[in-house]
Amino acid sequence: NLYVKRSFDILFSFLVIILVLSWLIPIIGTIIKLSSKGSVFFIQKREGYRGKIFECIKFRTMVINLESDSKWADDNDERLTKIGKFLRLSALDEMPQFLNVFFGEMSVVGPRPHPINLNKEYETKITMFNKRHRFKPGITGLAQAKGFSGFIHGLTSMRDRVKMDVFYFKKWSLVLDFKIVFMTVVKMLANLNLKS
């Protein structure tokens, strides 16, 4: 099953890199550079498969600040740039993570990788929290497709996310991955319509 999942990840991410990122990165990168000072990408260390630390790549959505590792953002964060808010609402800020997938640090579908400080905050508070690291982290996951995504509002919202992640481990199949990808796209489009 792991070989099947990895083969799917390589093929899917390769197609996205060639067919989408090849033109999306120059276009969005130019807009980001024109809208605010700083780099095109936001790269943050996150905890991945079996606790291994890797550098997660996203389009930069905020002005340069000193709180990126300590203050968690929501969709109305004052640090967001205009293009950054659109990128977050559309989830286009996550697209560079297909590079992480291609190089084997992430999977297309799996538990979302949290910032290291956020993991430390909850790993002793929630039973089975560290079981999230039994799969590679994903660009999307069952929790995200079911609406348990974005800003963490406390113990309850994190516990709901972990429950979805553990359920995914138990029920994993390639068909489930396809369903989650489809559900994620539908949810992204719905969010844009609601918030536009």
C-alpha positions, -999 to +999 in steps of 0.1 A: +000+000+000+029+024+008+044+017-027+010+024-043+005+056-024+041+068-032+036+060-069+004+080-069+022+109-052+051+109-077+028+108-108+003+134-094+029+159-082+049+155-114+019+164-135+010+194-113+046+207-114+048+204-152+013+215-161+005+240-134+035+252-113+056+258-143+034+289-151+017+295-118+049+302-098+062+329-122+028+347-123+020+345-086+056+351-077+057+384-097+025+396-080+038+388-045+071+406-052+052+437-065+027+437-036+052+437-007+088+433+003+102+399+009+106+365-008+081+347-030+081+317-008+075+312+029+095+282+041+089+269+076+102+238+094+075+213+102+072+179+117+067+151+091+067+113+088+078+097+120+087+131+135+113+140+108+117+177+104+114+191+069+110+225+052+074+231+041+071+254+011+042+279+006+036+311-013+042+340+011+009+355+022+020+380+048+042+409+053+076+400+068+071+397+106+087+382+137+056+362+148+053+337+120+064+308+143+045+318+173+012+336+163-011+314+142-029+332+114-066+332+104-082+344+072-085+380+086-051+383+101-038+419+098-004+406+086-020+393+053-013+411+021-041+416-004-028+389-027-020+368+004-056+368+016-068+356-018-041+329-018-052+316+016-089+316+008-083+298-025-056+275-009-033+284-038-007+293-012-003+255-006+005+247-043+043+248-040+040+219-016+037+196-046+075+201-047+076+186-012+055+157-024+077+150-054+108+149-032+091+125-008+087+148+022+049+150+019+020+132+003-009+145-017-032+133+010-024+129+047-026+148+080-016+185+076+018+193+089+017+216+119+044+241+129+067+225+155+055+248+183+019+239+177+027+202+179+046+207+212+015+225+226-009+197+219+011+164+219+008+160+257-029+171+258-045+148+232-044+110+232-030+096+200-018+130+188+015+117+176-002+090+155-006+118+130+030+112+121+025+076+110+017+088+075+036+115+055+019+148+060-004+159+031-013+189+011-049+180+020-064+154+043-097+140+055-098+166+083-095+194+058-120+179+034-145+176+062-141+212+073-116+207+103-090+231+089-076+265+093-072+283+126-070+261+157-095+275+183-085+253+212-084+217+224-118+207+209-110+218+174-075+201+175-091+169+190-116+168+161-088+171+136-068+143+152-099+121+152-102+126+114-065+118+109-067+086+129-098+075+110-079+081+078-051+058+089-075+030+096-095+033+064-068+043+039-072+033+003-063+049-030-100+054-037-103+073-004-074+095-015-092+104-047-124+111-028-105+135-005-089+153-034-123+158-050-139+169-017-111+194-012-115+210-046-153+213-041-147+229-006-121+254-020-146+265-047-174+268-022-152+289+002-143+313-026-180+318-035-190+324+001-161+348+009-159+367-024 
